[in-house]
Amino acid sequence: MDHRVFEVGLALGLAALAALLASRLRFSIVPFLILAGMAVGPHAPKFGIVDLRFQESAEIIAFLGRMGVLFLLFYLGLEFSVSRLVRAGRSIAVGGSIYIGINFTAALAFGFLMGWPFKEVMIAAGIIATSSSAIVAKMLFDLRRTANPETEMILGIIMFEDVFLAVYLSLVSGIVLSGATSVGGVLLSAGLALGFILGLLVIGRLATPWLNRVLRISSNEVFVIVIFAALMLVAGFAETIKVAEAIGALLIGLVLSETEHSERIEHLVLPFRDFFGALFFFNFGLTIDPTALGGAVWPALGAVVLTVVGNVVAGVLAGRSAGLKPGQSMTVGLTIVSRGEFSIILANLGKAGGLMPMLQPFAALYVLILAILGPLLTKESERIYGLTPSGRRERAAAEEQERERERERQRALLEGDEDEPPPDAEGERRLWAATWDGHG
């Protein structure tokens, strides 16, 4: 008997429970969805029609997960635009270059020290070097830090990472998926990927006036069908020329972000991004056998330590280049330490290219640890800075200033200085004045 619809419903139920738990704990949903998937899957038991192995529905859930990748990258493209990067200015370019330079170089060195082959090193470097835009943006909103001085630098680095990721993912997908082994073959694949990116962006910019006219569709139903058709066609075409389909989705998002309909598209696509994105993380967990994680524990822990150190160093240097205070600069590094969707996309790319199986459990453990640790470090960034020598000096100086102000107030009280009444007296005077005005 066919139980595929029931199994898909069961998968959605587990994802919903994970999402509710994450919401109740006010934490990122990503690790909970991955853990929910890891708790079931091929290694799980079967109870009558309740088959937690998801054998009948595995292909359907996997396909829905692929849709999640497309919507995540498509929405990211809508949020970002080439013209926005140009307007962002020098600080973003410098800060982003510092961040990517330090973290990517350290990640490459880590892969080679592990003795992994070249293609595996390229995938691992991307996994380690790129942060999660979704988790970072959510933490900035949840902690109400959107107006903080360092937030512009944080968002700028994320934008720079997105551009780097678009190019890097195209290059790596051309190398991994094409099976090219010679230098000429690798360069040809990389050139094809870059040509596809630049060609689509140029055509998209030139076609913006035409797209504005074509997309003036009053019916939301027709509008959504047209947008989704463009998304699937471009992503599918990218896949046929050995460029990751996620890059096609990102590029069509970038093109449509330049149109006058970008806000309408974002509004209509957002529920699909959240729904399919949740299944993407859940399906990733399904592919991970917890009993096979043992060999990836030490590499994942090493990569986590490397990431935290690299982020702090990069954040301090990037913040200094933008004139931020030391505490704000450290907050930059600790805020963007979370890893998530991009690391998983790269791990899935390695699986599609037939690379060594350990990349999957390595990415799963690495993302899980940082998806949990990242928000904690972000929340406690000020306290962590206070433990450093610079933080202790700043705190001591601030306490000394407060003591000096208190001494000044005490002297004013003793000398009867009427120009500076004590705070309580001043408060009573203002209250009396307000009351008198209200009854005058």
Sine and cosine of phi, psi and omega as CSV:
sin_phi,cos_phi,sin_psi,cos_psi,sin_omega,cos_omega
0.00,0.00,0.63,-0.77,-0.06,-1.00
-0.99,0.17,0.88,-0.48,0.00,-1.00
-0.90,-0.45,0.37,0.93,-0.10,-0.99
-0.90,0.43,-0.67,0.74,0.00,-1.00
-0.90,0.44,-0.66,0.75,0.02,-1.00
-0.89,0.45,-0.66,0.75,-0.01,-1.00
-0.91,0.41,-0.64,0.76,0.05,-1.00
-0.90,0.45,-0.66,0.75,0.07,-1.00
-0.88,0.47,-0.62,0.78,0.04,-1.00
-0.90,0.43,-0.67,0.74,0.05,-1.00
-0.88,0.48,-0.69,0.73,0.03,-1.00
-0.90,0.44,-0.60,0.80,0.04,-1.00
-0.90,0.44,-0.68,0.73,0.04,-1.00
-0.90,0.43,-0.66,0.75,0.04,-1.00
-0.90,0.44,-0.62,0.78,0.02,-1.00
-0.91,0.42,-0.67,0.74,0.04,-1.00
-0.88,0.47,-0.68,0.74,0.03,-1.00
-0.88,0.47,-0.66,0.75,0.00,-1.00
-0.92,0.40,-0.65,0.76,0.02,-1.00
-0.90,0.44,-0.66,0.75,0.02,-1.00
-0.90,0.44,-0.69,0.72,0.02,-1.00
-0.89,0.45,-0.65,0.76,0.02,-1.00
-0.91,0.41,-0.64,0.77,0.00,-1.00
-0.90,0.43,-0.62,0.79,0.00,-1.00
-1.00,0.09,-0.04,1.00,-0.02,-1.00
0.82,0.58,0.79,0.62,-0.05,-1.00
-0.76,-0.65,0.23,-0.97,0.02,-1.00
-0.87,0.49,0.65,-0.76,-0.04,-1.00
-0.97,0.23,-0.36,0.93,-0.14,-0.99
-0.85,0.52,-0.82,0.58,-0.03,-1.00
-0.89,0.46,-0.54,0.84,0.00,-1.00
-0.92,0.39,-0.63,0.78,0.03,-1.00
-0.93,0.38,-0.66,0.75,0.02,-1.00
-0.91,0.42,-0.68,0.73,0.01,-1.00
-0.91,0.43,-0.61,0.79,0.04,-1.00
-0.88,0.47,-0.67,0.75,0.04,-1.00
-0.92,0.39,-0.63,0.77,0.00,-1.00
-0.92,0.39,-0.47,0.88,-0.04,-1.00
-0.94,0.33,-0.35,0.94,0.01,-1.00
-0.88,-0.48,-0.55,-0.84,0.02,-1.00
1.00,-0.03,-0.26,-0.97,-0.12,-0.99
-0.85,0.53,-0.44,0.90,-0.05,-1.00
-1.00,0.01,-0.06,1.00,-0.08,-1.00
-1.00,0.09,0.32,-0.95,0.01,-1.00
-0.99,0.16,0.11,-0.99,0.05,-1.00
-0.85,-0.53,0.73,-0.68,0.01,-1.00
-0.84,-0.54,1.00,0.01,-0.02,-1.00
0.90,0.43,-0.83,-0.56,0.03,-1.00
-0.99,0.17,-0.20,0.98,0.04,-1.00
-0.99,0.11,1.00,-0.07,-0.04,-1.00
-0.97,-0.23,0.99,-0.15,-0.03,-1.00
-0.97,0.25,0.02,1.00,0.07,-1.00
-0.99,0.13,-0.33,0.94,0.03,-1.00
0.82,0.57,0.68,0.73,-0.05,-1.00
-0.95,0.31,-0.70,0.72,-0.02,-1.00
-0.94,0.35,-0.57,0.82,-0.10,-1.00
-0.98,-0.18,0.13,0.99,-0.10,-0.99
-0.84,0.54,-0.70,0.71,-0.03,-1.00
-0.92,0.38,-0.61,0.79,0.00,-1.00
-0.91,0.41,-0.74,0.68,-0.01,-1.00
-0.89,0.45,-0.63,0.77,0.04,-1.00
-0.89,0.47,-0.66,0.75,0.02,-1.00
-0.91,0.41,-0.67,0.74,0.05,-1.00
-0.89,0.46,-0.57,0.82,0.09,-1.00
-0.91,0.42,-0.63,0.78,0.08,-1.00
-0.88,0.47,-0.62,0.78,0.07,-1.00
-0.88,0.47,-0.58,0.81,0.04,-1.00
-0.87,0.49,-0.66,0.75,0.05,-1.00
-0.86,0.50,-0.72,0.70,-0.03,-1.00
-0.88,0.47,-0.70,0.71,-0.03,-1.00
-0.94,0.34,-0.59,0.81,0.05,-1.00
-0.88,0.47,-0.73,0.69,-0.02,-1.00
-0.96,0.28,-0.59,0.81,0.04,-1.00
-0.89,0.46,-0.71,0.70,0.00,-1.00
-0.92,0.40,-0.61,0.79,0.05,-1.00
-0.88,0.48,-0.66,0.75,0.06,-1.00
-0.88,0.47,-0.61,0.79,0.03,-1.00
-0.91,0.42,-0.57,0.82,-0.03,-1.00
-0.96,0.26,-0.35,0.94,-0.12,-0.99
-0.87,-0.49,0.48,-0.88,0.09,-1.00
-0.55,-0.84,0.43,-0.90,0.01,-1.00
-0.89,0.46,-0.66,0.75,-0.01,-1.00
-0.90,0.44,-0.54,0.84,0.03,-1.00
-0.91,0.41,-0.63,0.78,0.03,-1.00
-0.91,0.42,-0.64,0.77,0.00,-1.00
-0.90,0.44,-0.65,0.76,-0.02,-1.00
-0.95,0.32,-0.40,0.92,-0.11,-0.99
-0.90,0.44,-0.50,0.87,0.13,-0.99
1.00,-0.10,-0.09,-1.00,-0.15,-0.99
-0.92,0.39,-0.61,0.79,-0.12,-0.99
-0.88,0.48,-0.62,0.78,0.01,-1.00
-0.93,0.38,-0.68,0.73,0.00,-1.00
-0.89,0.45,-0.69,0.72,-0.01,-1.00
-0.93,0.36,-0.75,0.67,0.00,-1.00
-0.89,0.46,-0.68,0.74,0.02,-1.00
-0.91,0.42,-0.64,0.77,0.02,-1.00
-0.90,0.43,-0.65,0.76,0.04,-1.00
-0.89,0.46,-0.72,0.70,-0.05,-1.00
-0.89,0.45,-0.78,0.63,-0.02,-1.00
-0.92,0.40,-0.65,0.76,-0.03,-1.00
-0.86,0.50,-0.73,0.68,-0.03,-1.00
-0.93,0.36,-0.77,0.63,-0.11,-0.99
-0.95,0.33,-0.62,0.78,-0.02,-1.00
-0.95,0.32,-0.65,0.76,0.04,-1.00
-0.89,0.46,-0.70,0.72,0.03,-1.00
-0.89,0.45,-0.61,0.79,0.00,-1.00
-0.92,0.38,-0.65,0.76,0.07,-1.00
-0.88,0.47,-0.71,0.70,0.02,-1.00
-0.88,0.48,-0.62,0.78,0.02,-1.00
-0.88,0.47,-0.72,0.70,-0.01,-1.00
-0.89,0.46,-0.68,0.73,0.00,-1.00
-0.93,0.36,-0.60,0.80,0.05,-1.00
-0.90,0.43,-0.49,0.87,0.05,-1.00
-0.96,0.27,-0.17,0.98,0.01,-1.00
0.98,0.22,0.38,0.93,-0.01,-1.00
-0.99,0.17,0.43,-0.90,0.07,-1.00
-0.90,0.43,0.21,-0.98,-0.13,-0.99
-0.86,0.51,-0.74,0.67,-0.04,-1.00
-0.90,0.44,-0.64,0.77,0.04,-1.00
-0.91,0.42,-0.61,0.80,0.04,-1.00
-0.89,0.45,-0.65,0.76,0.00,-1.00
-0.90,0.43,-0.67,0.75,0.04,-1.00
-0.91,0.41,-0.73,0.68,-0.02,-1.00
-0.88,0.47,-0.61,0.79,0.01,-1.00
-0.89,0.46,-0.66,0.75,0.06,-1.00
-0.92,0.40,-0.63,0.78,0.03,-1.00
-0.87,0.49,-0.68,0.73,-0.10,-1.00
-0.98,0.17,-0.53,0.85,-0.20,-0.98
-1.00,0.05,-0.25,0.97,-0.13,-0.99
-0.92,-0.38,0.76,-0.65,-0.03,-1.00
-1.00,0.02,0.09,-1.00,-0.03,-1.00
-0.99,-0.11,0.93,-0.37,0.04,-1.00
-0.88,0.47,-0.62,0.78,-0.06,-1.00
-0.90,0.44,-0.74,0.67,-0.03,-1.00
-0.93,0.36,-0.67,0.74,-0.02,-1.00
-0.88,0.47,-0.74,0.67,-0.01,-1.00
-0.88,0.47,-0.65,0.76,0.00,-1.00
-0.90,0.43,-0.65,0.76,0.00,-1.00
-0.92,0.39,-0.64,0.77,0.04,-1.00
-0.87,0.49,-0.64,0.77,0.01,-1.00
-0.95,0.32,-0.72,0.69,-0.04,-1.00
-0.89,0.45,-0.60,0.80,-0.02,-1.00
-1.00,0.02,0.03,1.00,0.03,-1.00
0.83,0.55,0.75,0.66,0.00,-1.00
-0.94,-0.33,0.24,0.97,-0.09,-1.00
-0.90,0.43,-0.42,0.91,-0.01,-1.00
-0.99,-0.11,0.02,1.00,-0.01,-1.00
-0.92,0.38,0.49,-0.87,-0.03,-1.00
-0.86,0.51,-0.57,0.82,-0.06,-1.00
-0.98,0.18,-0.19,0.98,-0.09,-1.00
-0.91,0.41,-0.58,0.82,0.02,-1.00
-0.87,0.49,-0.66,0.75,0.03,-1.00
-0.92,0.40,-0.65,0.76,0.02,-1.00
-0.87,0.49,-0.75,0.66,0.01,-1.00
-0.91,0.41,-0.58,0.81,0.03,-1.00
-0.90,0.43,-0.67,0.74,0.04,-1.00
-0.90,0.43,-0.64,0.77,0.04,-1.00
-0.88,0.48,-0.69,0.73,0.04,-1.00
-0.88,0.48,-0.70,0.71,0.01,-1.00
-0.89,0.46,-0.65,0.76,0.05,-1.00
-0.87,0.50,-0.62,0.78,-0.01,-1.00
-0.88,0.47,-0.67,0.74,0.04,-1.00
-0.91,0.42,-0.72,0.69,0.03,-1.00
-0.85,0.52,-0.69,0.72,-0.04,-1.00
-0.90,0.44,-0.64,0.77,0.00,-1.00
-0.86,0.51,-0.72,0.70,0.01,-1.00
-0.94,0.35,-0.72,0.70,-0.08,-1.00
-0.91,0.40,-0.68,0.73,0.00,-1.00
-0.89,0.45,-0.60,0.80,0.05,-1.00
-0.91,0.41,-0.70,0.72,0.01,-1.00
-0.89,0.45,-0.75,0.66,-0.06,-1.00
-0.92,0.39,-0.64,0.77,0.02,-1.00
-0.90,0.44,-0.59,0.81,0.06,-1.00
-0.91,0.42,-0.60,0.80,0.01,-1.00
-0.96,0.27,-0.72,0.70,-0.12,-0.99
-0.97,0.24,-0.72,0.69,-0.10,-0.99
-0.98,0.18,-0.46,0.89,-0.03,-1.00
-0.98,0.22,-0.36,0.93,-0.05,-1.00
0.97,0.25,0.27,0.96,0.00,-1.00
-0.93,0.37,0.70,-0.71,-0.01,-1.00
-0.88,-0.47,-0.54,0.84,0.01,-1.00
-0.98,0.19,0.33,-0.94,0.02,-1.00
-0.88,0.48,-0.66,0.75,0.02,-1.00
-0.89,0.45,-0.66,0.75,0.02,-1.00
-0.91,0.42,-0.65,0.76,0.03,-1.00
-0.90,0.44,-0.71,0.70,0.01,-1.00
-0.90,0.44,-0.61,0.79,0.03,-1.00
-0.90,0.43,-0.70,0.71,0.01,-1.00
-0.90,0.44,-0.69,0.72,0.02,-1.00
-0.90,0.43,-0.65,0.76,0.02,-1.00
-0.90,0.45,-0.64,0.77,0.03,-1.00
-0.90,0.44,-0.67,0.74,0.01,-1.00
-0.90,0.43,-0.71,0.70,0.01,-1.00
-0.91,0.42,-0.63,0.78,0.05,-1.00
-0.88,0.48,-0.64,0.77,0.03,-1.00
-0.89,0.46,-0.70,0.71,0.00,-1.00
-0.88,0.47,-0.81,0.58,-0.07,-1.00
-0.91,0.42,-0.64,0.76,-0.01,-1.00
-0.89,0.46,-0.72,0.69,-0.03,-1.00
-0.92,0.39,-0.62,0.79,0.02,-1.00
-0.92,0.40,-0.66,0.75,0.02,-1.00
-0.91,0.41,-0.73,0.69,0.02,-1.00
-0.88,0.48,-0.65,0.76,0.01,-1.00
-0.89,0.45,-0.66,0.75,0.02,-1.00
-0.91,0.41,-0.65,0.76,0.01,-1.00
-0.93,0.37,-0.51,0.86,-0.06,-1.00
-1.00,-0.02,0.08,1.00,-0.06,-1.00
-0.84,0.54,-0.73,0.69,0.03,-1.00
-0.86,0.51,-0.64,0.77,0.02,-1.00
-0.92,0.40,-0.66,0.75,0.04,-1.00
-0.90,0.43,-0.59,0.81,0.05,-1.00
-0.86,0.51,-0.65,0.76,-0.01,-1.00
-0.96,0.29,-0.70,0.72,-0.06,-1.00
-0.90,0.44,-0.60,0.80,-0.10,-0.99
-1.00,0.04,0.14,0.99,0.10,-0.99
-0.98,0.20,0.96,0.29,-0.07,-1.00
-0.92,-0.39,0.84,-0.55,-0.07,-1.00
-0.96,0.29,-0.57,0.82,-0.04,-1.00
-0.98,0.17,0.84,-0.55,0.06,-1.00
-0.90,0.44,-0.56,0.83,0.00,-1.00
-0.88,0.48,-0.76,0.65,0.01,-1.00
-0.92,0.39,-0.63,0.78,-0.01,-1.00
-0.86,0.51,-0.74,0.68,-0.01,-1.00
-0.89,0.45,-0.65,0.76,0.00,-1.00
-0.89,0.46,-0.68,0.73,0.01,-1.00
-0.90,0.45,-0.71,0.70,-0.02,-1.00
-0.89,0.45,-0.72,0.69,-0.03,-1.00
-0.91,0.40,-0.57,0.82,0.05,-1.00
-0.89,0.45,-0.68,0.73,0.03,-1.00
-0.90,0.44,-0.67,0.74,0.00,-1.00
-0.87,0.49,-0.76,0.64,-0.06,-1.00
-0.93,0.36,-0.62,0.79,-0.01,-1.00
-0.92,0.40,-0.71,0.70,-0.02,-1.00
-0.93,0.37,-0.70,0.72,0.02,-1.00
-0.89,0.46,-0.67,0.74,0.02,-1.00
-0.91,0.41,-0.63,0.77,0.03,-1.00
-0.91,0.41,-0.62,0.78,0.04,-1.00
-0.86,0.51,-0.66,0.75,-0.02,-1.00
-0.90,0.43,-0.58,0.82,-0.03,-1.00
-0.93,0.36,-0.41,0.91,0.02,-1.00
-0.98,-0.21,0.38,0.93,0.09,-1.00
0.92,0.40,0.49,0.87,0.17,-0.99
-0.94,-0.34,0.66,-0.75,-0.06,-1.00
-0.82,0.58,0.71,-0.71,-0.02,-1.00
-0.87,0.49,-0.48,0.87,0.03,-1.00
-0.89,0.46,-0.56,0.83,0.03,-1.00
-0.92,0.39,-0.64,0.77,0.08,-1.00
-0.86,0.52,-0.66,0.75,0.02,-1.00
-0.91,0.42,-0.67,0.74,0.02,-1.00
-0.89,0.46,-0.67,0.74,-0.05,-1.00
-0.92,0.39,-0.68,0.73,0.01,-1.00
-0.92,0.39,-0.50,0.86,0.12,-0.99
-0.91,0.42,-0.66,0.75,0.05,-1.00
-0.89,0.46,-0.66,0.75,0.01,-1.00
-0.90,0.44,-0.74,0.67,-0.05,-1.00
-0.95,0.31,-0.35,0.94,0.03,-1.00
-0.92,0.39,-0.35,0.94,-0.01,-1.00
-0.99,0.10,-0.13,0.99,-0.04,-1.00
-1.00,0.04,0.18,-0.98,0.02,-1.00
-0.98,0.21,-0.07,1.00,-0.05,-1.00
-0.97,-0.23,0.17,0.99,-0.13,-0.99
-0.88,0.47,-0.66,0.75,-0.02,-1.00
-0.91,0.41,-0.62,0.78,0.03,-1.00
-0.91,0.42,-0.65,0.76,0.02,-1.00
-0.90,0.44,-0.72,0.70,0.02,-1.00
-0.84,0.55,-0.71,0.71,-0.04,-1.00
-0.88,0.47,-0.66,0.76,-0.05,-1.00
-0.98,0.19,-0.48,0.88,-0.07,-1.00
-1.00,0.08,-0.42,0.91,-0.11,-0.99
-0.78,0.62,-0.73,0.68,0.02,-1.00
-0.88,0.47,-0.59,0.81,0.02,-1.00
-0.93,0.37,-0.61,0.79,0.04,-1.00
-0.88,0.48,-0.72,0.70,-0.03,-1.00
-0.92,0.39,-0.67,0.74,-0.05,-1.00
-0.92,0.38,-0.84,0.55,-0.03,-1.00
-0.94,0.34,-0.51,0.86,0.05,-1.00
-0.89,0.45,-0.62,0.78,0.05,-1.00
-0.89,0.46,-0.65,0.76,0.02,-1.00
-0.93,0.36,-0.49,0.87,0.05,-1.00
-0.89,0.46,-0.75,0.66,0.01,-1.00
-0.93,0.37,-0.62,0.78,0.04,-1.00
-0.89,0.45,-0.70,0.72,0.01,-1.00
-0.91,0.42,-0.58,0.82,0.07,-1.00
-0.87,0.49,-0.65,0.76,0.06,-1.00
-0.90,0.44,-0.58,0.82,0.03,-1.00
-0.87,0.49,-0.52,0.85,-0.06,-1.00
-0.99,0.17,-0.12,0.99,-0.07,-1.00
-0.98,-0.21,0.82,-0.57,0.10,-1.00
-1.00,-0.06,0.92,-0.38,-0.05,-1.00
-0.83,0.56,-0.49,0.87,-0.01,-1.00
-0.95,0.31,-0.23,0.97,-0.03,-1.00
-0.98,-0.19,0.15,0.99,-0.06,-1.00
-0.99,0.13,-0.24,0.97,-0.11,-0.99
-0.80,0.59,-0.70,0.72,-0.04,-1.00
-0.94,0.35,-0.25,0.97,-0.04,-1.00
-0.98,-0.19,-0.02,1.00,-0.10,-0.99
-0.89,0.46,-0.81,0.58,-0.07,-1.00
-0.92,0.38,-0.68,0.74,0.10,-0.99
-0.86,0.51,-0.64,0.76,-0.01,-1.00
-0.92,0.40,-0.69,0.73,0.02,-1.00
-0.90,0.43,-0.65,0.76,0.05,-1.00
-0.88,0.47,-0.67,0.74,0.02,-1.00
-0.92,0.40,-0.57,0.82,0.03,-1.00
-0.90,0.43,-0.73,0.68,0.02,-1.00
-0.87,0.49,-0.70,0.72,0.01,-1.00
-0.87,0.49,-0.65,0.76,-0.03,-1.00
-0.92,0.39,-0.71,0.71,-0.02,-1.00
-0.89,0.45,-0.72,0.69,0.01,-1.00
-0.90,0.44,-0.73,0.69,0.00,-1.00
-0.88,0.47,-0.62,0.78,0.01,-1.00
-0.92,0.38,-0.65,0.76,0.01,-1.00
-0.90,0.44,-0.73,0.69,0.02,-1.00
-0.88,0.48,-0.74,0.68,-0.02,-1.00
-0.90,0.43,-0.65,0.76,0.01,-1.00
-0.90,0.43,-0.66,0.75,0.02,-1.00
-0.90,0.44,-0.71,0.70,-0.01,-1.00
-0.93,0.37,-0.66,0.75,0.00,-1.00
-0.91,0.40,-0.67,0.74,0.03,-1.00
-0.90,0.43,-0.64,0.77,0.04,-1.00
-0.89,0.46,-0.62,0.79,0.02,-1.00
-0.90,0.43,-0.42,0.91,0.00,-1.00
-0.99,-0.14,0.08,1.00,0.03,-1.00
0.98,0.20,0.37,0.93,0.03,-1.00
-0.99,0.17,0.36,-0.93,0.08,-1.00
-0.95,0.31,0.36,-0.93,-0.03,-1.00
-0.83,0.55,-0.66,0.75,0.01,-1.00
-0.90,0.43,-0.65,0.76,0.04,-1.00
-0.92,0.40,-0.61,0.79,0.01,-1.00
-0.91,0.42,-0.67,0.75,0.05,-1.00
-0.91,0.42,-0.59,0.81,0.05,-1.00
-0.88,0.48,-0.59,0.81,0.06,-1.00
-0.84,0.54,-0.78,0.63,-0.05,-1.00
-0.91,0.42,-0.65,0.76,-0.04,-1.00
-0.96,0.27,-0.45,0.89,-0.01,-1.00
-0.96,0.29,-0.58,0.81,-0.07,-1.00
-0.99,-0.14,0.41,0.91,-0.01,-1.00
-0.99,0.14,-0.31,0.95,-0.05,-1.00
-0.91,0.41,0.61,-0.79,0.08,-1.00
-0.85,-0.52,0.52,-0.85,-0.07,-1.00
-0.32,-0.95,-0.93,-0.36,-0.22,-0.98
-0.88,0.47,-0.63,0.77,-0.05,-1.00
-0.93,0.37,-0.62,0.78,0.04,-1.00
-0.89,0.45,-0.62,0.78,0.01,-1.00
-0.94,0.34,-0.62,0.78,0.05,-1.00
-0.86,0.50,-0.69,0.73,0.01,-1.00
-0.92,0.38,-0.61,0.79,0.06,-1.00
-0.90,0.44,-0.65,0.76,0.05,-1.00
-0.92,0.40,-0.54,0.84,0.07,-1.00
-0.90,0.44,-0.66,0.75,0.06,-1.00
-0.89,0.46,-0.63,0.78,0.03,-1.00
-0.91,0.42,-0.68,0.73,0.02,-1.00
-0.89,0.45,-0.51,0.86,0.01,-1.00
-1.00,0.07,0.06,1.00,0.04,-1.00
0.95,0.30,0.47,0.88,0.00,-1.00
-0.98,0.18,0.01,-1.00,-0.15,-0.99
-0.87,0.50,0.67,-0.74,-0.10,-0.99
-0.87,0.49,-0.41,0.91,-0.09,-1.00
-0.92,0.38,-0.27,0.96,0.02,-1.00
-0.87,0.50,-0.59,0.81,-0.01,-1.00
-0.91,0.41,-0.84,0.54,0.03,-1.00
-0.89,0.45,-0.54,0.84,0.06,-1.00
-0.87,0.49,-0.75,0.66,0.00,-1.00
-0.90,0.43,-0.62,0.78,-0.02,-1.00
-0.89,0.46,-0.76,0.65,0.01,-1.00
-0.90,0.43,-0.69,0.72,-0.02,-1.00
-0.87,0.49,-0.74,0.67,0.00,-1.00
-0.91,0.41,-0.67,0.74,0.00,-1.00
-0.85,0.52,-0.74,0.67,-0.05,-1.00
-0.89,0.45,-0.73,0.69,-0.06,-1.00
-0.98,0.21,-0.44,0.90,0.08,-1.00
-0.93,0.36,-0.42,0.91,0.08,-1.00
-1.00,0.00,-0.73,0.69,-0.06,-1.00
-0.94,0.33,-0.61,0.79,-0.06,-1.00
-0.83,0.56,-0.81,0.58,0.03,-1.00
-0.86,0.50,-0.56,0.83,0.04,-1.00
-0.91,0.42,-0.71,0.71,0.03,-1.00
-0.90,0.44,-0.61,0.79,0.03,-1.00
-0.89,0.45,-0.73,0.69,-0.03,-1.00
-0.89,0.45,-0.60,0.80,-0.07,-1.00
-0.98,-0.20,0.34,0.94,-0.11,-0.99
-0.87,0.49,-0.65,0.76,0.00,-1.00
-0.92,0.40,-0.66,0.75,0.01,-1.00
-0.92,0.39,-0.62,0.79,0.02,-1.00
-0.90,0.43,-0.67,0.74,0.03,-1.00
-0.89,0.45,-0.56,0.83,0.02,-1.00
-0.90,0.44,-0.33,0.95,0.02,-1.00
-1.00,0.08,-0.23,0.97,0.00,-1.00
-0.99,0.16,0.33,-0.95,0.04,-1.00
-0.83,0.56,-0.68,0.73,0.01,-1.00
-0.90,0.43,-0.65,0.76,0.01,-1.00
-0.90,0.43,-0.65,0.76,0.03,-1.00
-0.91,0.42,-0.63,0.78,0.03,-1.00
-0.91,0.42,-0.69,0.72,0.02,-1.00
-0.89,0.45,-0.65,0.76,0.01,-1.00
-0.91,0.41,-0.66,0.75,0.03,-1.00
-0.89,0.45,-0.65,0.76,0.02,-1.00
-0.91,0.42,-0.65,0.76,0.01,-1.00
-0.91,0.41,-0.65,0.76,0.03,-1.00
-0.91,0.41,-0.61,0.79,0.03,-1.00
-0.91,0.41,-0.63,0.78,0.06,-1.00
-0.90,0.44,-0.66,0.75,0.02,-1.00
-0.90,0.43,-0.66,0.75,0.04,-1.00
-0.90,0.44,-0.62,0.78,0.02,-1.00
-0.90,0.43,-0.66,0.75,0.05,-1.00
-0.90,0.44,-0.62,0.78,0.02,-1.00
-0.91,0.41,-0.64,0.77,0.05,-1.00
-0.89,0.45,-0.63,0.77,0.03,-1.00
-0.89,0.46,-0.66,0.75,0.01,-1.00
-0.90,0.43,-0.65,0.76,0.01,-1.00
-0.90,0.43,-0.65,0.76,0.04,-1.00
-0.89,0.46,-0.63,0.77,0.01,-1.00
-0.90,0.44,-0.61,0.80,0.03,-1.00
-0.92,0.40,-0.70,0.72,-0.03,-1.00
-0.92,0.39,-0.59,0.81,-0.04,-1.00
-1.00,0.06,-0.09,1.00,0.01,-1.00
0.93,0.37,0.58,0.81,-0.01,-1.00
-0.95,0.32,0.94,-0.34,-0.04,-1.00
-0.97,0.22,-0.30,0.95,-0.01,-1.00
-0.95,0.32,-0.36,0.93,-0.03,-1.00
-0.72,-0.69,0.98,0.20,-0.02,-1.00
-0.93,0.37,0.38,-0.92,0.03,-1.00
-0.88,0.47,0.40,-0.92,-0.09,-1.00
-0.83,0.55,-0.62,0.78,-0.05,-1.00
-0.92,0.38,-0.68,0.74,0.00,-1.00
-0.91,0.42,-0.65,0.76,0.02,-1.00
-0.89,0.46,-0.66,0.75,0.01,-1.00
-0.89,0.45,-0.66,0.75,0.01,-1.00
-0.91,0.42,-0.63,0.78,0.00,-1.00
-0.89,0.46,-0.69,0.72,-0.01,-1.00
-0.92,0.39,-0.62,0.79,0.02,-1.00
-0.90,0.44,-0.68,0.73,0.01,-1.00
-0.90,0.44,-0.66,0.75,0.00,-1.00
-0.90,0.43,-0.67,0.74,0.00,-1.00
-0.91,0.42,-0.64,0.77,0.00,-1.00
-0.91,0.40,-0.67,0.74,0.00,-1.00
-0.89,0.45,-0.70,0.71,0.01,-1.00
-0.88,0.48,-0.59,0.80,-0.06,-1.00
-0.95,0.32,-0.37,0.93,-0.02,-1.00
-0.94,-0.34,0.03,1.00,-0.01,-1.00
-0.95,0.30,0.00,0.00,0.00,0.00
